Amino acid sequence: QVQLVESGGGLVQAGGSLRLSCAAPGFIFKINAMGWYRQAPGKQRELVASITNSGSTDYADAVKGRFTISRDNAKNTVSLQMNSLKPEDTAVYYCNTRGIATLGIDYWGQGTQVTVSS
């Protein structure tokens, strides 16, 4: 069983910042892509940002210019720095990994709540 351990999240006012982190097993982190998804009440889970093992990134249009995904290869962690937060960013955020190291299977963190008040 692959365990992804998330930290961060919480309550912040609009315009504020939060940082999420996710730790993964080393052999997975070195091979797989990592990503952050979010799911708001009544909505489908959606991709927020992803990063490959070589550092290539991709972002949802809604967060471009405000969120930054990064990886720390020494600590086997991926982080999501969220700036200029908006109430519509309120959701449960999930860390994700998929790739050869997990035989193409998606694994998810437990989820962390991000609430942005107006």
Secondary structure, 3 states (H helix, E strand, C coil): CCCCEEEECEEEECCCCEEEEEECCHHHHHHCEEEEEEECCCCCCEEEEEECCCCCEEECHHHCCCEEEEEECCCCEEEEEECCCCHHHCEEEEEEEECHHHCCCCEECCCEEEEEEC
